[in-house]
C-alpha cells in the first residue's frame, strides 16, 4: 500500500550539501566515485547531520508534499488503485528529516488532495462513507508510522549527539578501512578536522598506527568478528590509550580513551605496594585475615614465608595454625583472642610457634576484630611479624647485664677473700716447715696448699673475667685428672661411684695449668652430681690427629645419669642457665667453653634421656704439645715391642 521511495528521496534531500562537498572535493588520493560511495555508507549507517527545524523543515515538507501531488496527478489513472502511495513517502520524509509535527502537513493535505483529485471522476470532494473511511485509515496508519519514525530519528539524533559529546574518541571504519565517522574527541586526538578525514583511508590518516598493536588488534577484530579491548602507548602523543573495538556488518566501531593519568596512578600504587612489600619483607611482617564463621585464615605470601611454610603445606584452618603454638603459650593466646572477640577490640599478643623443622620462633600479632551490621564479630584482620631476632637480642642484653653484675660481684669477692686467703696460705706453709709432723700429714698439707693456690687463682680470674697473664706450660692430662679425683674422693665415696679409666699413653697439653684444671674440674663435678648412687664414671684420654695432621688430645667424661632434656640442650652453654635448680649458678659450663675455646679447642656433648640407656658424655678436643706428641710416639713403640 505504501511505497518506500523515501529512502532515495532522503538521500537526495538530507545530504545534498554534504554530498556536493564530497563529490566535488578532490584530495588527489580518492576518486569522486569513492567519495560518493563512502557518503552513501554514512547515510545508510545513519551517521549524518541533525534534523531540520523551523522554516527549513516547513519548506522541505511543502516541497515533498507538492512533489508528491504533482507526481500523483501525472500518474493518473494508474494511481487510482493506490492513491496514497506517493503521499506516504512524503509523510515518512517529513517525519525523518523534520519531526512528527511536520509529517501532519502531508497527511492532511494528502487526504484532501486524494479525495478531491484522485477519486473518480475527480474534480470534487467525495463524502461517501467508503472514501472517508479509507482516508481516516490512511491518516491513522501514516500518523502511526510518522510518529514511530520521528521517535526513531530522535533517538538516533540523541545517540549522535552523545557520540559527538563524549570525552572518549570514537570512529567508524568500513570494510575497506575508510573512515566513515569520527567524533570531535577523536578528531582532536589526531590533530586534524573531521571533514579532512571522513572518506579517507585510516592508515593514511594515522600512518603511525601501521605495524603496531593497534593495527594488529583492529585487523583481528575485523577478521574474527570478536569485540576486543587493549591498551597501548602511542609514539606520537606519548600517551597511554585504551581501545574498545566492536565489529558490525559494515565494518568496525572503535572507542578509545586517554588513560595516561590512570596509568600514572596505577604505577604509583604499584610502586607503593612494592615498597610496602619490601618493608614487610625487611620487617619480617605479613598480613592475615581470619573468618570466624568458617574458621578459615587467609595469609599473604610474606605471611607464609615468615611462618616457614608454603601454600601447599598450610590448609588455611585456624585449628592447624593453633597446633603450631608453643604448648606453654597456647592457653594465653586463645584467651586473648576470645577476649578480643567478646569486646570487639584489638588483639595484641607475643607468642612462640614451633616450625615443622622443630625451630622455635617468636611472633608478635596485632589484629582488629571486624563486625557486621548487627554488631556481631565476623572475623579479625591484622599483621603478624617474626620477632625472634628481637627476643634473642633482648636475651643477649639480659645475659650481658647479668655477666656485668657477676663480674662486679666476682671482683668484690676476690678482693674481700684475698687477705684471709693469703693468711691461710702462710699458715699452711709454716705447718709444712715443722719437721715433727708425720709424712701422711705432710702430704695432706701439700694437697691443701695446692687447693689454696687454686682458690687464689680462681679468685684472681674473678670467675672467668680475668685474663690469665701466666706463661703457658706443658700440662699432663692424666696427672691432672688423677689429682682432681683425689680432691673429689669424698664426693665419689658418698655416691659409691666406680671410676673407669681409659687412658692411652702420656698426653700433654700446652696451656695455662690453672685454667685447664678448672675445665676438667667443672666436667668431673657435673658428672658426679648427675650420677646416681652406685653408678659409673668413665674417663677417656686419647691422642689423635686431625685431617690436617695436627696432633690433638681427645678427653671424654661420661656419666650414666638421667641425661639432659632435649629442650635444654640448645641452652646448656648459656650463662646463668642451669638444670641444678637448688645449687647451680649456670656459669660452670659457660666458663668451661670460654676456656676451651681460648686454648684453641672445641667442646661438645651427647646425651640421652631414655630409660636404661640414659647418660651424658662431654667431649673436649685440645691441641697437644710437641713433648706430648713425642711421648705418645714412644708409648706406641713400647707397646709394639
C-alpha positions in Angstrom: 0.0 0.0 0.0 2.8 2.4 0.9 5.9 2.9 -1.3 9.4 3.1 0.4 11.0 5.5 -2.1 11.5 7.9 0.8 15.0 6.4 1.4 16.1 7.6 -2.0 14.4 10.9 -1.5 16.1 11.2 1.9 19.5 10.7 0.4 18.9 13.3 -2.2 17.5 15.9 0.1 19.1 15.5 3.5 22.6 15.1 2.2 22.6 17.4 -0.7 25.1 19.9 0.7 27.3 17.2 2.2 27.2 15.1 -1.0 28.1 18.1 -3.1 31.1 18.8 -1.0 32.3 15.2 -1.1 31.6 14.7 -4.7 33.5 17.8 -5.8 36.2 17.9 -3.1 39.1 16.1 -4.7 42.2 15.5 -2.5 44.3 13.6 -5.0 44.0 10.3 -3.2 40.5 9.1 -3.9 38.1 9.5 -6.8 34.8 11.2 -6.7 33.1 7.8 -7.1 34.8 6.5 -4.0 33.8 9.7 -2.1 30.1 9.2 -3.1 30.3 5.5 -2.1 31.6 6.4 1.4 29.0 9.2 1.7 26.3 6.6 0.8 27.6 4.4 3.6 27.4 7.2 6.0 23.8 7.7 5.1 22.9 4.1 5.5 24.7 3.9 8.8 22.6 6.9 10.0 25.8 8.9 10.6 24.7 12.3 9.1 23.8 15.8 10.2 20.9 16.6 12.5 17.3 17.1 11.6 15.9 20.3 10.0 13.9 22.7 12.1 11.9 25.9 11.7 11.4 27.4 8.2 13.8 24.8 6.6 11.7 21.9 7.9 8.4 23.6 6.8 9.8 24.4 3.3 11.1 20.8 2.9 7.7 19.4 4.0 5.8 21.6 1.5 8.3 20.7 -1.2 7.9 16.9 -0.9 4.1 17.3 -0.5 3.8 19.4 -3.7 6.2 17.0 -5.5 4.0 14.0 -4.3 0.9 15.8 -5.6 2.4 16.6 -9.0 3.7 13.0 -9.4 0.3 11.6 -8.4 -1.5 13.8 -11.0 0.9 12.8 -13.6 0.4 9.1 -12.8 -3.4 9.2 -13.3 -5.3 7.0 -13.9 -2.8 4.2 -13.0 -2.5 5.5 -9.4 -6.3 5.3 -8.7 -5.7 1.8 -7.1 -3.1 3.2 -4.6 -3.7 6.9 -4.4 -1.9 7.5 -1.1 1.4 5.8 -2.2 3.4 8.9 -3.0 2.0 10.9 -0.1 3.1 8.1 2.2 6.7 8.8 1.0 6.2 12.5 1.7 5.0 11.7 5.2 7.9 9.5 6.0 10.4 12.0 4.6 8.9 14.8 6.6 8.9 12.8 9.8 12.5 11.6 9.3 14.1 14.9 8.2 11.8 17.1 10.3 9.6 15.9 13.1 6.2 14.4 13.7 4.6 17.8 13.5 5.9 18.3 10.0 4.5 15.0 8.9 1.0 16.1 9.8 1.1 18.6 6.9 1.4 15.9 4.1 -1.1 13.7 6.0 -3.8 16.4 6.0 -3.1 17.8 2.5 -2.7 14.3 1.1 -6.1 13.2 2.4 -7.8 16.3 0.9 -5.8 16.1 -2.4 -6.7 12.4 -2.9 -10.3 12.9 -2.0 -10.7 15.9 -4.5 -8.4 14.9 -7.4 -7.8 11.1 -7.3 -11.3 9.7 -6.6 -13.1 9.1 -10.0 -14.4 11.0 -11.7 -12.4 13.7 -9.8 -12.8 17.5 -9.5 -14.9 17.5 -6.4 -14.8 16.3 -2.8 -16.4 12.9 -2.0 -18.2 12.5 1.3 -19.1 8.8 0.8 -18.6 6.6 3.8 -16.1 4.4 1.9 -13.9 7.3 0.9 -14.0 8.9 4.3 -13.2 5.6 6.0 -10.2 5.0 3.6 -8.9 8.5 4.3 -9.2 8.0 8.0 -7.4 4.6 7.9 -4.6 6.0 5.8 -4.3 9.1 8.1 -4.1 6.8 11.2 -1.6 4.4 9.7 0.5 7.2 8.2 0.4 9.1 11.5 1.5 5.9 13.4 4.4 5.4 11.0 5.3 9.0 11.2 5.3 9.0 14.9 7.5 5.8 15.1 9.9 7.2 12.5 10.1 10.5 14.3 10.9 8.8 17.6 13.5 6.6 16.0 15.0 9.7 14.4 15.0 11.5 17.7 16.8 8.5 19.4 19.3 8.4 16.5 19.9 12.1 16.8 20.3 11.8 20.5 22.8 9.0 20.0 24.8 11.1 17.6 24.9 14.0 20.0 26.1 11.6 22.7 28.8 10.2 20.5 29.8 13.7 19.4 29.9 15.0 23.0 31.5 12.1 24.9 35.1 12.6 26.1 36.2 9.3 24.6 37.3 9.2 21.0 35.0 7.3 18.6 35.3 6.5 14.9 33.8 4.0 12.5 35.7 2.2 9.7 34.1 0.3 6.8 35.5 -3.0 5.5 37.9 -1.1 3.2 39.4 0.7 6.3 37.9 4.0 5.2 36.8 6.5 7.9 33.0 6.7 7.8 32.6 8.8 11.0 34.7 10.3 13.7 33.6 12.4 16.7 35.0 15.6 18.0 37.2 14.0 20.6 38.6 11.5 18.1 39.4 14.3 15.7 41.2 16.3 18.4 43.3 13.3 19.3 44.6 13.1 15.7 45.2 16.9 15.5 43.0 17.2 12.3 39.5 18.3 11.4 36.9 15.6 10.9 35.9 16.8 7.4 39.6 16.3 6.4 39.5 12.7 7.5 36.0 11.4 6.5 36.2 9.2 3.4 40.0 8.8 3.7 41.8 5.5 4.4 42.5 5.2 8.1 46.1 4.1 7.6 46.7 7.3 5.6 45.1 9.4 8.3 47.1 7.7 11.1 50.2 6.3 9.4 52.0 5.9 12.8 49.5 3.1 13.7 50.8 0.8 11.0 52.9 -2.1 12.3 51.7 -1.5 15.9 49.4 -3.4 18.3 46.6 -1.0 17.1 46.8 -2.4 13.6 47.1 -6.0 14.8 44.0 -5.7 17.0 41.9 -3.8 14.5 42.6 -6.3 11.8 41.9 -9.2 14.2 38.5 -7.7 15.2 37.6 -7.3 11.5 38.7 -10.8 10.6 37.4 -12.8 13.6 34.3 -10.7 14.3 35.1 -10.5 18.0 35.0 -7.5 20.3 38.4 -6.6 21.7 39.9 -4.5 24.4 43.5 -3.5 24.6 45.9 -0.8 25.9 48.9 0.7 24.2 51.3 3.7 24.4 51.3 5.9 21.3 54.6 7.1 20.0 53.4 10.4 18.6 51.4 11.5 21.6 53.4 9.7 24.2 50.2 8.9 26.0 48.5 5.6 27.1 45.3 4.8 25.2 42.7 2.2 25.9 40.8 0.8 22.8 37.5 -1.0 22.7 36.7 -2.4 19.3 33.3 -3.8 18.2 32.5 -5.4 14.9 29.3 -5.0 12.9 28.1 -5.9 9.4 29.5 -2.9 7.6 32.8 -2.6 9.4 34.1 -1.9 12.9 33.4 0.8 15.5 36.2 1.9 17.8 36.2 3.7 21.2 39.5 5.0 22.6 40.2 6.8 25.8 43.3 8.5 27.2 44.2 6.6 30.4 47.6 8.1 31.0 46.6 9.6 34.3 45.1 6.3 35.4 48.4 4.6 34.4 50.4 7.0 36.4 48.2 6.4 39.4 48.5 2.6 38.8 52.3 2.9 38.6 52.4 5.0 41.8 50.1 2.4 43.5 52.3 -0.5 42.2 55.4 1.3 43.4 53.8 1.9 46.8 52.8 -1.7 47.0 56.3 -2.8 46.1 57.7 -0.6 48.8 55.2 -1.9 51.3 56.0 -5.5 50.3 59.7 -4.7 50.7 59.1 -3.1 54.1 57.1 -6.2 55.1 59.8 -8.5 54.0 62.5 -6.5 55.7 60.5 -6.3 58.9 59.5 -9.9 58.8 55.9 -9.0 58.7 52.8 -10.4 57.0 49.0 -9.8 56.8 46.4 -12.2 58.0 42.6 -12.3 57.8 40.5 -14.8 59.9 36.9 -15.6 59.2 35.2 -16.6 62.5 32.2 -18.3 60.8 34.3 -20.6 58.5 37.4 -20.7 60.7 39.5 -20.0 57.6 42.7 -17.9 57.7 43.9 -16.0 54.6 47.7 -15.2 54.5 49.7 -13.1 52.2 52.9 -14.5 50.6 55.0 -12.8 53.2 53.0 -14.4 56.0 53.7 -17.9 54.6 57.4 -17.0 54.3 57.8 -15.9 57.9 55.9 -19.0 59.2 58.3 -21.2 57.3 55.6 -23.0 55.2 54.3 -22.9 51.6 50.8 -22.6 50.5 50.6 -26.3 49.9 51.8 -27.0 53.5 49.1 -24.9 55.2 45.4 -25.7 54.7 44.2 -22.3 56.0 42.4 -23.6 59.0 42.5 -21.9 62.4 43.0 -25.2 64.2 46.0 -26.0 62.1 47.6 -22.7 63.0 46.8 -23.2 66.7 48.6 -26.5 66.7 51.9 -24.7 65.8 51.7 -22.6 69.0 54.1 -23.5 71.8 52.2 -25.5 74.4 53.2 -23.0 77.1 51.8 -20.1 75.1 48.6 -21.7 73.6 46.2 -21.1 76.6 47.2 -17.4 76.9 46.9 -16.7 73.2 43.5 -18.4 72.9 42.3 -16.4 75.9 43.4 -13.1 74.3 41.6 -14.0 71.1 38.4 -14.9 72.9 38.6 -11.6 74.9 39.1 -9.6 71.7 36.1 -11.2 70.1 33.9 -10.7 73.1 34.8 -7.0 73.4 35.1 -6.3 69.7 38.5 -4.8 70.5 42.1 -5.1 69.4 44.2 -8.3 69.7 47.8 -7.9 70.9 50.0 -10.9 71.7 53.5 -12.2 71.6 53.9 -16.0 71.4 56.1 -18.8 70.3 55.5 -21.1 67.3 57.1 -24.4 66.6 58.1 -24.7 63.0 57.8 -28.0 61.1 61.6 -28.4 61.4 61.4 -28.1 65.2 62.7 -24.5 65.4 61.1 -22.2 67.8 60.2 -18.7 66.6 58.7 -15.7 68.4 55.8 -13.8 66.8 54.0 -10.6 67.5 50.5 -10.2 66.3 48.2 -7.1 66.2 44.7 -7.6 64.9 41.4 -5.8 64.8 38.0 -7.6 65.2 35.6 -7.0 62.3 31.8 -6.8 62.9 28.7 -7.0 60.7 25.8 -4.6 60.6 24.3 -6.2 63.7 27.4 -5.8 65.7 28.4 -9.5 65.7 32.1 -10.4 65.3 32.7 -11.8 61.9 36.5 -12.1 61.9 39.8 -10.5 62.5 42.3 -8.8 60.2 45.8 -7.7 61.2 49.5 -8.1 60.8 52.0 -10.5 62.4 55.8 -10.3 62.5 58.6 -12.6 63.3 60.3 -11.0 66.4 62.7 -13.9 67.1 65.7 -11.7 66.5 64.5 -9.1 68.9 64.0 -11.7 71.6 67.4 -13.1 71.0 68.9 -9.6 71.3 66.9 -8.9 74.4 68.0 -12.2 75.9 71.6 -11.4 75.0 71.3 -8.0 76.6 69.9 -9.6 79.8 72.8 -12.0 79.8 75.3 -9.2 79.3 73.8 -7.3 82.2 73.9 -10.4 84.4 77.5 -11.0 83.4 78.4 -7.5 84.1 76.8 -7.8 87.5 78.5 -11.1 88.1 81.8 -9.5 87.1 81.4 -6.7 89.6 80.3 -9.2 92.3 83.3 -11.6 91.5 85.7 -8.7 91.6 84.3 -7.7 95.0 84.5 -11.3 96.3 88.1 -11.7 95.0 89.1 -8.5 96.8 87.4 -9.5 100.0 88.8 -13.0 100.3 92.3 -12.2 99.1 93.7 -11.1 102.5 92.3 -14.1 104.6 93.3 -16.5 101.8 96.8 -15.2 101.9 96.9 -15.7 105.7 95.7 -19.3 105.5 98.3 -20.0 102.8 101.0 -18.7 105.0 99.8 -20.8 108.0 99.8 -23.9 105.8 103.3 -23.1 104.7 104.5 -22.7 108.3 102.9 -26.0 109.2 104.7 -27.8 106.4 108.0 -26.5 107.7 107.6 -28.3 111.0 109.9 -31.4 111.0 107.9 -33.1 113.6 104.8 -33.8 111.6 104.1 -37.2 110.1 104.7 -37.8 106.4 101.0 -38.6 106.0 100.0 -35.2 107.4 102.7 -33.5 105.4 101.2 -34.9 102.2 97.7 -33.7 103.2 99.2 -30.2 103.9 100.7 -30.3 100.4 97.4 -31.0 98.8 95.8 -28.3 100.9 98.4 -25.9 99.7 97.7 -26.8 96.1 94.0 -26.2 96.6 94.6 -22.9 98.3 96.7 -21.9 95.3 93.9 -22.9 93.0 91.4 -20.9 95.1 93.8 -18.0 94.8 94.0 -18.4 91.1 90.2 -18.6 90.7 89.8 -15.5 92.8 92.2 -13.7 90.5 90.3 -14.9 87.5 87.1 -13.5 89.1 85.0 -16.3 87.7 86.2 -16.1 84.2 86.5 -12.3 83.7 90.3 -12.1 84.4 92.8 -12.6 81.6 95.5 -15.1 82.8 98.9 -13.5 82.3 100.9 -16.6 83.3 103.2 -18.3 80.8 101.7 -21.4 79.1 103.3 -24.7 80.0 103.0 -28.4 79.3 100.2 -30.0 81.3 99.8 -33.7 81.8 96.1 -34.5 81.3 96.2 -37.9 83.1 98.1 -36.5 86.1 95.7 -33.5 86.3 92.6 -35.8 86.2 94.1 -38.1 88.9 94.9 -35.1 91.1 91.3 -33.9 90.8 89.9 -37.3 91.6 91.9 -37.3 94.8 90.4 -34.0 95.8 86.8 -35.1 94.9 87.2 -38.5 96.5 84.8 -37.7 99.4 82.0 -36.9 96.8 82.8 -40.0 94.9 82.7 -42.2 98.0 79.5 -40.6 99.2 77.7 -41.9 96.0 79.8 -45.1 95.8 80.8 -44.4 92.2 83.1 -46.6 90.2 85.7 -44.8 88.1 86.7 -46.4 84.8 89.9 -45.1 83.4 90.6 -45.4 79.7 94.0 -43.7 79.2 96.2 -44.1 76.2 99.9 -43.2 76.7 101.1 -39.9 78.1 99.1 -36.9 76.8 100.5 -33.5 77.3 98.7 -30.2 76.5 100.3 -26.7 76.3 98.3 -24.1 78.1 97.5 -22.5 81.4 97.6 -25.1 84.1 95.1 -23.4 86.4 92.5 -22.9 83.6 92.8 -26.4 82.2 92.5 -27.8 85.8 89.3 -25.7 86.1 87.9 -27.1 82.9 88.4 -30.7 83.9 87.2 -30.0 87.5 83.9 -28.5 86.2 83.2 -31.5 84.0 84.1 -34.0 86.8 81.9 -32.1 89.3 78.9 -32.1 86.9 79.3 -35.8 86.1 79.5 -36.7 89.9 76.4 -34.6 90.6 74.4 -36.2 87.7 75.4 -39.8 88.5 73.0 -42.0 90.6 74.3 -43.8 93.7 76.4 -46.8 92.7 76.9 -45.5 89.2 79.9 -45.4 87.0 82.1 -42.6 85.6 84.2 -43.2 82.5 87.3 -41.1 81.8 88.9 -41.3 78.4 92.1 -39.7 77.2 93.2 -40.4 73.7 95.9 -38.8 71.4 94.7 -38.3 67.8 95.5 -36.3 64.7 93.1 -34.1 62.7 92.5 -34.2 59.0 95.3 -31.7 58.6 97.6 -34.0 60.6 97.6 -31.7 63.7 98.2 -33.5 66.9 95.4 -33.3 69.4 94.2 -34.8 72.7 90.7 -36.1 73.0 89.2 -36.0 76.5 85.8 -37.5 77.5 84.0 -37.5 80.8 80.9 -39.8 80.7 78.2 -40.4 83.3 75.1 -42.5 83.3 72.7 -40.2 85.0 69.2 -39.1 83.8 70.6 -37.1 80.8 69.9 -33.6 79.6 66.4 -32.8 78.4 66.2 -32.2 74.6 64.6 -28.8 75.2 67.6 -27.7 77.4 70.4 -29.0 75.2 70.5 -25.8 73.0 71.0 -23.6 76.0 73.4 -25.7 78.0 76.3 -23.4 77.4 74.4 -20.2 78.1 75.5 -18.1 81.1 73.2 -18.4 84.1 71.3 -21.3 82.6 71.3 -24.3 84.9 69.5 -27.6 85.4 70.6 -27.7 89.1 67.7 -25.6 90.5 68.9 -26.0 94.1 72.5 -25.1 93.9 73.6 -24.4 90.4 74.8 -20.9 89.2 74.7 -21.6 85.5 78.3 -20.3 84.9 80.3 -23.6 85.1 79.8 -24.8 81.5 79.8 -21.3 80.1 83.2 -20.6 81.7 84.4 -24.1 80.6 83.6 -23.4 76.9 85.2 -20.0 77.1 88.4 -21.5 78.5 88.5 -24.4 76.0 88.0 -22.0 73.0 90.7 -19.8 74.5 93.1 -22.7 74.2 92.1 -23.3 70.6 89.9 -26.4 71.3 86.3 -27.4 71.0 83.8 -28.9 73.4 80.7 -30.9 72.6 78.3 -33.4 74.2 75.9 -36.1 73.6 73.0 -37.0 75.9 70.2 -39.5 76.1 67.2 -39.4 78.4 65.7 -42.8 77.5 65.4 -45.2 80.5 68.0 -47.8 80.6 70.5 -46.1 78.3 70.4 -42.6 79.7 73.5 -40.6 80.3 75.7 -37.7 79.1 79.2 -37.6 77.7 81.2 -34.3 77.4 84.0 -34.4 74.9 86.9 -31.9 74.7 89.5 -31.7 71.9 92.6 -29.6 72.6 95.9 -29.2 70.7 98.7 -31.3 72.0 102.2 -30.0 72.9 105.3 -31.2 71.0 106.5 -33.1 74.0 103.1 -34.8 74.2 103.5 -36.0 70.6 106.9 -37.4 71.3 105.7 -39.1 74.5 102.8 -40.7 72.6 105.2 -42.0 69.9 107.5 -43.5 72.5 104.5 -45.2 74.1 103.4 -46.7 70.8 106.8 -48.1 70.2 106.9 -49.6 73.7 103.6 -51.3 73.1 104.8 -52.6 69.7 107.9 -54.1 71.2 
